[in-house]
Amino acid sequence: MNAANIKFRIVKSKIMQVVIIAFAFAITLPLLFIIFYIFRQGITKINWTFLTRIPKPVGELGGGIANALLGSVLIVFVASIIAIPFGILCGIYLSENKTSRLSYWSRLTVDVLQGVPSIVIGIVVYFWIVKTVGTFSAFSGSIALAIMMLPILIRSTEETLKLIPSTLKEAGLALGLPYHKVILRVIVPCGISGILSGVMLSIARIAGETAPLLFTAFGNPYLSTNILKPMQSLPLLIFNYATSPYDDWHDLAWGAALILLLTVLLLNIITKITTRRWSVQL
């Protein structure tokens, strides 16, 4: 290979490196523009009253989003209680049974479920629970969100545990530990980083969902803690107020959108910190 060819390959490599860096930067631009615009529109609307008061009736100035904040926390919390244990256990089963027929169909189901639109899940839960019970409720909204959490939880747990060397399990079994103790005290702690990352990502995934809650939680203009009754949430409030003809409600929607954006961003930051804190060197 002569000097001219070497120089040409070096120049081509540098050009491709510049192109890749440019595209990587271009990917972040839409996100930066969205964050900047929402921050500019919503920061002036946020104050103590905004965070601690419920919305005012039409025609009255002021009000806040306290009912939506509390509702979002309760709905996501209940959804997490339902989905996290089930998702982690399913992920453990799939990682330990790689070739069985049941695991094959389970993986296929998870893949299909991950592609189901959120509004379809909301409609299904509406007919399963809301029509059966006869009323909208925060609990039915949590069921819909829990179903959306499962694919992320199952996949992240399965893929994390697959990376753990089989020698760890063999060593635990050789020491006489029961199989369930080997899984719960050896394998799962070694993969806690990926599992917690999946948990936080699944929560961030559902925190901004609106479509399922339109058919389940429905919304509530008052402060409520009864999960068996309709309940407001941040995505619902943003949707309803942003599409209204009132400027005051538009202001509340921008402020709520900023709160929701900061919440999702915080969850992702916590995911990164948790991953580094609990990472295990195998």
Residue pairs with C-beta under 8 A, 6 or more apart in sequence:
35 261
38 254
38 257
38 258
38 261
39 258
39 261
41 254
41 257
41 258
42 254
42 255
42 256
42 257
42 258
42 259
43 258
45 251
45 252
45 254
45 255
45 258
46 255
46 258
46 259
49 62
49 63
49 64
50 64
50 65
50 252
50 255
51 64
51 65
51 66
51 69
52 64
52 66
53 62
53 63
53 64
53 66
54 63
54 64
54 66
54 67
54 221
54 222
54 223
55 63
55 64
55 65
55 67
55 221
55 237
55 249
55 252
56 62
56 63
56 248
58 246
61 248
63 248
63 252
64 252
65 234
65 237
65 252
65 255
65 256
65 259
66 223
67 220
67 221
67 222
67 223
67 224
67 232
68 232
68 233
68 234
68 236
68 237
68 256
69 234
69 259
70 223
70 224
70 225
71 138
71 217
71 220
71 224
71 231
71 232
71 233
71 234
72 207
72 233
72 234
72 235
74 138
74 225
74 227
74 231
75 138
75 141
75 142
75 145
75 213
75 217
75 227
75 231
75 233
76 142
76 145
76 203
76 206
76 207
78 138
78 139
78 142
78 146
78 227
79 141
79 142
79 143
79 145
79 146
79 149
79 206
80 146
80 149
80 199
80 203
82 142
82 143
82 146
83 145
83 146
83 147
83 149
83 150
83 153
83 202
84 149
84 153
84 199
86 150
86 153
87 149
87 150
87 152
87 153
87 154
87 157
87 198
87 202
88 153
88 157
88 188
88 195
90 106
90 110
90 150
90 153
90 154
90 157
91 153
91 154
91 155
91 156
91 157
91 158
91 160
91 161
91 195
91 198
92 157
92 158
92 161
92 183
92 187
92 188
93 103
93 106
94 103
94 106
94 107
94 154
94 158
95 157
95 158
95 161
95 162
96 161
96 183
97 103
98 162
110 150
110 151
110 154
110 155
111 151
113 147
113 150
113 151
114 151
114 152
114 155
117 211
118 144
118 148
118 209
118 211
118 212
119 211
119 212
119 214
119 215
121 144
121 147
121 148
121 212
122 144
122 211
122 212
122 213
122 214
122 215
122 216
123 215
125 140
125 141
125 143
125 144
125 147
125 212
125 215
125 216
126 140
126 215
126 216
128 143
129 137
129 139
129 140
129 143
129 216
130 136
130 137
130 140
130 215
130 216
133 140
135 228
135 229
135 230
136 216
136 217
136 218
136 229
136 230
137 216
137 217
137 227
137 228
137 229
137 230
137 231
138 217
138 224
138 226
138 227
138 228
138 229
138 230
138 231
139 227
139 228
140 216
140 217
141 212
141 213
141 216
141 217
141 231
141 233
142 227
143 216
144 212
144 213
144 215
144 216
145 206
145 209
145 212
145 213
148 202
148 205
148 206
148 209
148 212
149 202
149 203
149 205
149 206
152 198
152 201
152 202
152 205
153 198
153 199
153 202
155 198
156 194
156 195
156 197
156 198
156 201
156 202
157 191
157 194
157 195
157 198
159 194
160 191
160 193
160 194
160 195
160 198
161 187
161 188
161 191
161 194
163 191
163 194
163 282
164 187
164 190
164 191
164 282
165 282
168 186
168 187
168 190
168 282
169 182
169 183
169 186
169 187
171 186
172 181
172 182
172 185
172 186
173 179
173 182
177 185
177 186
188 195
189 280
190 280
190 282
191 280
192 278
192 280
193 274
193 275
193 278
193 279
193 280
194 275
196 271
196 274
196 275
196 278
197 271
197 274
197 275
200 267
200 268
200 270
200 271
200 274
201 268
201 271
203 267
204 264
204 267
204 268
204 271
207 234
207 260
207 263
207 264
207 267
208 234
208 235
208 260
208 264
209 235
210 235
210 236
210 238
210 239
213 219
213 233
213 235
213 236
214 236
214 239
217 230
217 231
217 232
217 233
217 236
218 230
218 231
218 236
219 230
219 231
219 232
219 233
219 236
219 237
219 240
220 229
220 230
220 231
220 232
221 232
224 230
224 231
224 232
234 256
234 259
234 260
234 263
235 260
237 252
237 253
237 256
238 253
238 256
238 257
238 260
240 249
241 249
241 250
241 252
241 253
241 256
242 249
242 250
242 253
242 257
244 250
